[in-house]
């Protein structure tokens, strides 16, 4: 007997069944804070439709997803006072959730991010998580 595949965490977040600190949503995409960020304010931008890798993304889904990634990259700089951002995605290898996601990480000179050995951080509380979510979400609107 074969068991049903486990539900996709990101699909559950998209449909509202699992809580997340959503910073923005648009046609075909949702963006929310990573619960285990490289730096505070680390956002994941995901397509609404379940896609495992970039290669699975339809041509009509490409512009909305990467337009959203650009908007979020602008928002983490404006909303958090970052000097720039790091934007990346994994396809299969190092993809902890098998749903395509674009990482948008706020960066500042001397922040300690070196190569691909990335120490993860934790939000100190839900209040801090909400403060970062709110600042980025507000910057999207401007």
C-alpha positions as CSV (number, residue, x, y, z in Angstrom):
1,X,0.0,0.0,0.0
2,X,1.4,3.4,-1.0
3,X,0.8,6.4,1.2
4,X,-0.3,9.7,-0.2
5,X,2.5,12.3,-0.5
6,X,2.8,14.7,2.3
7,X,1.2,18.1,1.7
8,X,3.5,20.8,0.5
9,X,4.3,23.2,3.3
10,X,4.4,26.2,0.9
11,X,1.1,25.2,-0.8
12,X,-0.4,25.1,2.7
13,X,0.9,28.5,3.5
14,X,-0.4,29.9,0.1
15,X,-3.9,28.6,0.9
16,X,-3.8,29.9,4.5
17,X,-3.9,26.5,6.2
18,X,-0.4,27.1,7.8
19,X,0.3,30.5,9.3
20,X,3.2,32.6,7.8
21,X,4.4,36.2,8.0
22,X,3.2,37.2,4.6
23,X,4.9,40.4,3.3
24,X,3.1,40.5,-0.1
25,X,0.9,38.7,-2.5
26,X,0.1,39.3,-6.1
27,X,-1.3,37.4,-9.2
28,X,0.6,34.1,-9.2
29,X,2.9,34.7,-6.2
30,X,3.2,35.0,-2.4
31,X,6.1,36.3,-0.4
32,X,6.7,35.5,3.3
33,X,9.5,35.6,5.8
34,X,11.7,32.6,6.1
35,X,11.3,31.1,9.6
36,X,15.0,30.3,9.7
37,X,16.6,33.3,8.0
38,X,20.2,33.9,6.9
39,X,19.6,37.5,8.2
40,X,16.4,39.0,9.7
41,X,14.1,40.1,6.9
42,X,15.0,37.1,4.7
43,X,12.0,36.6,2.4
44,X,10.8,33.6,0.3
45,X,8.9,34.4,-2.9
46,X,7.0,31.4,-4.2
47,X,4.7,30.8,-7.2
48,X,1.0,30.2,-6.2
49,X,0.9,27.0,-8.3
50,X,3.0,24.1,-7.0
51,X,6.2,24.0,-9.0
52,X,9.2,22.1,-7.7
53,X,12.0,23.8,-9.7
54,X,12.5,26.7,-12.1
55,X,12.3,24.2,-15.0
56,X,8.7,23.4,-14.0
57,X,7.7,27.0,-14.1
58,X,5.4,27.9,-17.1
59,X,6.4,30.8,-19.4
60,X,3.3,32.7,-18.2
61,X,4.5,32.3,-14.5
62,X,8.0,33.5,-15.1
63,X,7.4,37.3,-15.3
64,X,5.1,37.5,-12.3
65,X,7.5,35.5,-10.0
66,X,10.6,37.4,-10.9
67,X,8.8,40.7,-11.0
68,X,7.8,39.9,-7.4
69,X,11.3,39.0,-6.5
70,X,12.5,42.3,-7.8
71,X,9.8,44.1,-5.9
72,X,10.8,42.3,-2.7
73,X,14.5,43.0,-3.3
74,X,13.6,46.7,-3.5
75,X,11.4,46.5,-0.4
76,X,14.1,44.8,1.8
77,X,16.5,47.6,1.0
78,X,13.9,50.4,1.5
79,X,12.0,48.8,4.4
80,X,15.0,47.6,6.4
81,X,17.7,50.1,5.5
82,X,19.8,47.3,3.9
83,X,22.6,48.3,1.5
84,X,21.5,45.6,-1.0
85,X,20.2,42.1,-1.3
86,X,21.2,38.6,-2.2
87,X,18.7,36.8,-4.5
88,X,19.0,33.1,-5.1
89,X,17.2,29.8,-5.6
90,X,18.0,26.1,-5.4
91,X,16.8,23.5,-7.7
92,X,16.5,20.1,-5.9
93,X,19.9,20.2,-4.1
94,X,19.6,22.2,-0.9
95,X,15.9,22.8,-1.6
96,X,14.5,22.0,1.9
97,X,10.9,22.4,0.7
98,X,10.2,20.9,-2.7
99,X,8.3,24.0,-4.0
100,X,10.1,26.6,-6.1
101,X,11.2,29.5,-4.0
102,X,13.3,32.6,-4.5
103,X,15.4,33.7,-1.5
104,X,15.6,37.5,-1.1
105,X,18.1,38.3,1.7
106,X,18.9,41.8,2.9
107,X,22.6,42.5,2.9
108,X,24.9,45.1,4.5
109,X,28.7,45.4,4.0
110,X,30.5,43.4,6.7
111,X,27.4,41.3,7.5
112,X,29.5,38.1,7.6
113,X,27.9,36.2,4.7
114,X,30.8,34.4,3.0
115,X,30.6,31.9,0.2
116,X,27.9,29.3,0.7
117,X,28.4,28.6,4.4
118,X,25.4,30.5,5.7
119,X,24.8,30.7,9.4
120,X,21.0,30.8,10.1
121,X,19.4,33.2,12.6
122,X,16.2,33.1,14.6
123,X,13.7,35.8,15.3
124,X,13.7,36.6,19.0
125,X,9.9,36.7,19.2
126,X,6.8,36.9,17.1
127,X,6.8,40.6,17.8
128,X,10.2,40.9,16.1
129,X,9.0,38.7,13.2
130,X,5.9,40.9,12.8
131,X,8.0,44.1,12.9
132,X,10.2,42.8,10.0
133,X,7.1,41.6,8.1
134,X,5.4,44.9,8.5
135,X,8.4,47.0,7.4
136,X,8.9,45.0,4.2
137,X,5.2,44.9,3.4
138,X,4.9,48.7,3.9
139,X,7.9,49.2,1.5
140,X,6.2,47.1,-1.2
141,X,3.3,49.5,-1.2
142,X,5.5,52.5,-1.9
